Amino acid sequence: MTQYKYLIGRIKKSQLGQRLDQALVELFPDYSRSRIKVWILNGLVRINKQVRVVPKGKIFGGESVQIKVFIEKTPYWKPQAISLNIVYEDEYILVINKPCNIVVHPGAGNFDGTILNALLHYFSPIANVPRAGIVHRLDKNTTGLMVVAKTLSAQTCLVKSLQAREITREYEAIAIGSITACGTIQQAIARHAIKRTHMAVCSMGKPAVTHYRVIENFRNHTRLRLRLETGRTHQIRVHMAHINHPLVGDPLYGGFSRLQNKTSNTLNKVLCNFNRQALHATFLRLHHPITFIEMEWNAPLPKDIIELISALKEDKNLFGDTKISM
């Protein structure tokens, strides 16, 4: 049997002339504007006991509000004692440095052993927050910084900040090929039409913008710093492959390196053994969802990427700037 609850309140006189959805966000700040808009369109909002279905309709102030909210049945996810590398924590948020080879959220083929399961074990009240407070995700084999909300109000605020592109997320990556200048990739991304585990550049997809700059050039690889303006699934990986510079080790988007002649043995060995995309979320900046103080964190590169950079430098020292014939 479907369960529901009612949100009840009264719009302030001072809100005269506001859009209905905007006024309701102020009245019920724990819920996002997009969610409230859906409620309005579905006829779940009553103003002065009359159903209102136009989110941009104006209000006069002083109206009574009643919203019928269906209680979503949340799947049961079990807490698991999985170690978390916590770089910051207060009563509202956690910032973690995610390791390689762990999925953020349970899904097909990964029903447990995830960051979400670890969060439920570490802080049990987070079970009351949708998705256990997860605001954004990293791919299974991408390492680095993630912010997690410990309360519903913190999560709502962080999601709004993310949607407004107010959270800065920067990555370091090693791409195949020589990139000589900074640039911006502005290509929409959608699910691949045939390979359903892949994403692809598609004019009918969701807008996606990635900025990149060169940190260091090697003989046939480039170390990059990238900043996400949007956050689509596999965005950096898809965008870099689209400009013919896939990330080293990327199993989906062509990042496997072949053995090369006139390349150091060390580099060939490291490249052959590098079995994940060389991508690390190294920098995160945001305004705290409750105090609004600007905060930022840096995460050092993991051991495997450091070893890859070392091998690339050794190869360049041995052979100079001579390019590898592909």
C-alpha positions as CSV (number, residue, x, y, z in Angstrom):
1,M,0.0,0.0,0.0
2,T,1.4,3.4,-1.0
3,Q,2.2,5.6,2.0
4,Y,2.2,9.4,2.0
5,K,2.5,12.4,4.2
6,Y,1.4,16.0,4.1
7,L,3.6,19.1,4.1
8,I,1.6,22.0,5.5
9,G,2.5,25.7,5.8
10,R,1.5,29.3,4.9
11,I,3.1,31.6,2.4
12,K,4.4,34.9,3.9
13,K,2.8,38.2,3.0
14,S,6.2,39.4,1.9
15,Q,6.3,36.8,-0.9
16,L,3.7,38.7,-2.9
17,G,4.4,38.3,-6.6
18,Q,6.8,35.4,-6.4
19,R,6.5,32.3,-8.6
20,L,4.7,29.4,-6.8
21,D,7.7,27.1,-7.1
22,Q,10.0,29.7,-5.7
23,A,7.7,30.5,-2.8
24,L,7.4,26.8,-1.9
25,V,11.2,26.4,-2.0
26,E,11.5,29.1,0.6
27,L,8.7,27.6,2.7
28,F,10.1,24.0,2.5
29,P,13.9,24.5,2.2
30,D,14.7,20.8,2.6
31,Y,13.3,20.1,-0.8
32,S,14.8,21.1,-4.2
33,R,13.0,23.4,-6.6
34,S,13.0,20.6,-9.3
35,R,11.3,18.2,-6.9
36,I,8.7,20.8,-5.9
37,K,8.0,21.6,-9.6
38,V,7.2,17.9,-10.2
39,W,4.8,17.9,-7.2
40,I,3.0,21.0,-8.7
41,L,2.8,19.5,-12.2
42,N,1.4,16.2,-10.7
43,G,-1.4,18.0,-8.9
44,L,-0.1,17.3,-5.4
45,V,0.0,21.0,-4.3
46,R,-3.1,22.7,-3.0
47,I,-3.2,26.5,-2.4
48,N,-6.1,27.6,-0.3
49,K,-7.5,24.1,-0.8
50,Q,-7.4,24.4,-4.6
51,V,-5.0,22.3,-6.8
52,R,-2.4,24.5,-8.5
53,V,-0.5,23.0,-11.5
54,V,1.4,25.9,-12.9
55,P,4.9,26.3,-11.2
56,K,5.4,29.8,-12.6
57,G,2.0,31.1,-11.5
58,K,2.2,34.1,-9.2
59,I,1.1,34.1,-5.5
60,F,-0.4,36.9,-3.5
61,G,1.0,36.1,0.0
62,G,-0.7,34.6,3.0
63,E,-2.1,31.5,1.2
64,S,-2.3,28.2,3.0
65,V,-0.3,25.3,1.5
66,Q,-0.8,21.6,1.5
67,I,1.4,19.2,-0.4
68,K,0.7,15.5,-0.6
69,V,4.1,13.8,-0.7
70,F,4.4,10.1,-1.5
71,I,6.9,8.3,0.7
72,E,9.3,6.5,-1.6
73,K,10.2,3.0,-0.6
74,T,14.0,3.0,-0.3
75,P,15.9,-0.2,-1.1
76,Y,17.6,-1.8,1.8
77,W,21.3,-1.4,1.6
78,K,23.4,-3.1,4.3
79,P,26.1,-1.3,6.3
80,Q,29.5,-2.7,5.7
81,A,32.8,-2.1,7.5
82,I,34.7,-0.7,4.6
83,S,37.5,1.7,5.3
84,L,36.9,5.4,4.3
85,N,39.7,7.9,3.8
86,I,38.1,10.9,5.4
87,V,39.9,14.2,4.7
88,Y,37.3,16.4,6.4
89,E,34.2,16.0,8.6
90,D,31.8,18.1,10.6
91,E,28.2,17.5,11.6
92,Y,26.9,18.3,8.1
93,I,29.3,17.0,5.5
94,L,32.1,14.5,4.9
95,V,34.8,14.8,2.3
96,I,36.5,11.6,1.3
97,N,39.4,10.6,-0.9
98,K,38.0,7.6,-2.8
99,P,40.4,4.8,-3.7
100,C,40.5,2.8,-6.9
101,N,38.4,-0.2,-7.6
102,I,35.3,0.7,-5.5
103,V,31.9,1.7,-6.8
104,V,30.2,4.7,-5.2
105,H,26.6,3.5,-5.3
106,P,25.0,0.0,-5.5
107,G,23.8,-1.0,-9.0
108,A,23.7,-3.8,-11.5
109,G,26.5,-6.1,-10.8
110,N,27.6,-4.2,-7.6
111,F,24.9,-4.7,-5.0
112,D,27.3,-4.2,-2.1
113,G,30.9,-3.3,-1.3
114,T,30.3,0.3,-2.3
115,I,31.0,3.7,-0.8
116,L,27.3,3.9,0.1
117,N,27.6,0.7,2.2
118,A,30.7,2.1,3.9
119,L,28.9,5.4,4.7
120,L,26.0,3.5,6.3
121,H,28.4,1.6,8.6
122,Y,30.4,4.7,9.5
123,F,27.5,7.0,10.2
124,S,24.2,5.2,10.6
125,P,21.9,8.3,10.6
126,I,22.9,8.9,7.0
127,A,20.4,6.2,6.1
128,N,17.7,9.0,6.5
129,V,19.3,11.0,3.7
130,P,18.5,10.0,0.0
131,R,21.4,8.0,-1.5
132,A,23.1,8.1,1.9
133,G,24.1,11.7,1.3
134,I,25.9,11.1,-2.0
135,V,25.9,14.3,-4.0
136,H,28.1,13.4,-7.0
137,R,29.9,10.2,-8.1
138,L,33.3,9.1,-9.3
139,D,33.7,6.1,-11.6
140,K,34.7,2.8,-10.0
141,N,38.4,3.2,-11.1
142,T,38.6,7.0,-10.7
143,T,40.3,8.1,-7.5
144,G,40.0,11.3,-5.5
145,L,37.8,13.8,-3.7
146,M,34.0,13.4,-3.1
147,V,31.7,15.4,-0.8
148,V,28.9,13.6,1.0
149,A,26.0,15.3,2.9
150,K,25.2,14.0,6.4
151,T,21.8,15.7,6.6
152,L,18.9,16.3,4.2
153,S,19.3,20.1,4.4
154,A,23.0,19.9,3.6
155,Q,22.3,17.5,0.7
156,T,19.6,19.8,-0.8
157,C,21.9,22.8,-0.6
158,L,24.9,20.9,-2.2
159,V,22.7,19.6,-5.0
160,K,21.5,23.1,-5.8
161,S,25.1,24.4,-5.7
162,L,26.2,21.6,-8.1
163,Q,23.3,22.3,-10.5
164,A,24.2,26.0,-10.4
165,R,27.9,25.1,-11.2
166,E,29.1,26.7,-8.0
167,I,31.2,23.7,-6.9
168,T,34.6,23.5,-8.4
169,R,35.9,20.0,-9.3
170,E,39.4,19.6,-10.8
171,Y,41.1,16.5,-11.9
172,E,44.6,15.4,-13.0
173,A,44.9,12.9,-15.9
174,I,47.5,11.3,-18.2
175,A,46.3,11.4,-21.8
176,I,47.7,9.6,-24.8
177,G,49.3,11.8,-27.4
178,S,50.8,15.3,-27.4
179,I,48.6,18.2,-26.4
180,T,50.3,21.5,-26.7
181,A,47.7,24.1,-25.6
182,C,44.9,24.5,-23.1
183,G,41.3,24.2,-24.4
184,T,37.6,23.6,-23.8
185,I,35.5,20.7,-25.0
186,Q,31.9,21.6,-25.3
187,Q,30.1,18.5,-26.6
188,A,26.8,17.1,-25.5
189,I,26.9,13.5,-24.0
190,A,24.3,10.7,-24.1
191,R,24.2,7.0,-23.6
192,H,25.8,5.1,-26.4
193,A,23.2,3.9,-28.9
194,I,24.6,0.3,-29.1
195,K,27.1,-0.1,-26.2
196,R,24.8,0.5,-23.2
197,T,27.7,0.6,-20.7
198,H,29.3,3.4,-22.7
199,M,28.6,7.1,-23.1
200,A,29.2,9.0,-26.3
201,V,29.3,12.5,-27.8
202,C,25.8,13.1,-29.2
203,S,24.1,16.3,-30.4
204,M,20.9,15.2,-28.8
205,G,22.6,14.5,-25.4
206,K,22.9,16.6,-22.3
207,P,25.2,19.7,-22.4
208,A,28.7,18.9,-21.2
209,V,31.7,21.3,-20.8
210,T,35.3,20.3,-19.9
211,H,38.2,22.7,-19.5
212,Y,41.7,21.4,-19.7
213,R,45.3,22.8,-19.5
214,V,48.7,21.2,-20.0
215,I,50.8,20.6,-16.9
216,E,53.6,18.6,-18.5
217,N,54.4,17.1,-21.9
218,F,56.1,13.7,-22.4
219,R,57.1,12.0,-25.7
220,N,53.7,10.7,-26.5
221,H,51.7,11.5,-23.4
222,T,50.4,14.6,-21.7
223,R,49.7,15.3,-18.1
224,L,46.6,17.5,-17.8
225,R,44.6,19.5,-15.2
226,L,40.9,19.4,-16.0
227,R,37.9,21.3,-14.6
228,L,34.4,20.1,-14.9
229,E,31.7,22.7,-15.7
230,T,29.1,20.0,-15.9
231,G,29.1,16.5,-14.5
232,R,27.9,13.9,-17.0
233,T,28.7,10.2,-16.7
234,H,32.2,9.5,-17.9
235,Q,32.5,13.1,-19.1
236,I,36.2,13.6,-19.0
237,R,36.9,10.2,-20.5
238,V,34.4,10.6,-23.3
239,H,35.5,14.2,-24.1
240,M,39.2,13.3,-24.2
241,A,38.6,10.3,-26.4
242,H,36.5,12.5,-28.7
243,I,39.5,14.7,-29.4
244,N,41.6,11.6,-30.0
245,H,43.5,11.8,-26.7
246,P,42.0,9.0,-24.5
247,L,43.2,8.6,-21.0
248,V,45.9,6.0,-20.3
249,G,44.5,2.7,-19.3
250,D,40.8,3.6,-20.1
251,P,39.2,0.2,-20.8
252,L,36.1,1.7,-22.4
253,Y,37.4,4.6,-24.5
254,G,40.5,3.3,-26.2
255,G,43.2,4.2,-23.6
256,F,45.2,0.9,-23.8
257,S,48.8,1.6,-24.9
258,R,50.5,-0.9,-27.2
259,L,54.2,-1.9,-26.6
260,Q,56.4,0.6,-28.4
261,N,59.9,0.3,-29.9
262,K,62.4,2.9,-28.7
263,T,60.5,3.3,-25.4
264,S,62.1,2.6,-22.1
265,N,61.4,-0.9,-20.6
266,T,60.2,0.7,-17.5
267,L,57.5,2.7,-19.3
268,N,56.4,-0.2,-21.4
269,K,56.0,-2.3,-18.2
270,V,54.1,0.4,-16.4
271,L,51.8,1.1,-19.3
272,C,51.0,-2.7,-19.7
273,N,50.2,-3.0,-16.1
274,F,48.2,0.2,-15.8
275,N,44.7,-1.3,-15.7
276,R,42.4,1.7,-15.0
277,Q,41.9,5.2,-16.4
278,A,44.6,7.6,-15.3
279,L,42.2,10.0,-13.7
280,H,42.2,11.5,-10.2
281,A,39.9,14.1,-8.6
282,T,42.6,16.2,-7.0
283,F,40.8,19.5,-6.0
284,L,37.4,20.4,-4.6
285,R,36.0,23.8,-3.6
286,L,32.6,24.7,-2.4
287,H,30.6,26.9,0.0
288,H,29.7,25.0,3.1
289,P,25.9,24.2,2.8
290,I,25.1,25.5,6.3
291,T,27.8,28.1,7.2
292,F,28.3,29.2,3.6
293,I,32.0,29.6,4.3
294,E,34.2,28.8,1.2
295,M,36.2,25.6,1.7
296,E,38.6,23.7,-0.4
297,W,40.6,20.5,-0.4
298,N,43.5,18.9,-2.3
299,A,44.2,15.2,-2.6
300,P,47.7,14.1,-3.6
301,L,48.1,11.8,-6.6
302,P,47.8,8.1,-5.9
303,K,50.8,5.8,-6.1
304,D,50.0,4.3,-9.5
305,I,49.8,7.6,-11.2
306,I,53.0,8.9,-9.5
307,E,54.8,5.8,-10.8
308,L,53.3,6.4,-14.3
309,I,54.6,10.0,-14.3
310,S,58.0,8.8,-13.1
311,A,58.2,6.3,-15.9
312,L,57.2,8.9,-18.5
313,K,59.9,11.3,-17.2
314,E,62.5,8.6,-17.3
315,D,61.5,7.8,-20.9
316,K,61.8,11.4,-21.9
317,N,65.2,11.7,-20.3
318,L,66.4,8.7,-22.2
319,F,65.1,9.6,-25.6
320,G,64.7,13.4,-25.5
321,D,61.7,14.9,-27.2
322,T,61.7,12.4,-30.1
323,K,58.1,11.4,-30.7
324,I,57.1,7.7,-30.9
325,S,55.8,6.5,-34.2
326,M,52.3,5.2,-33.7
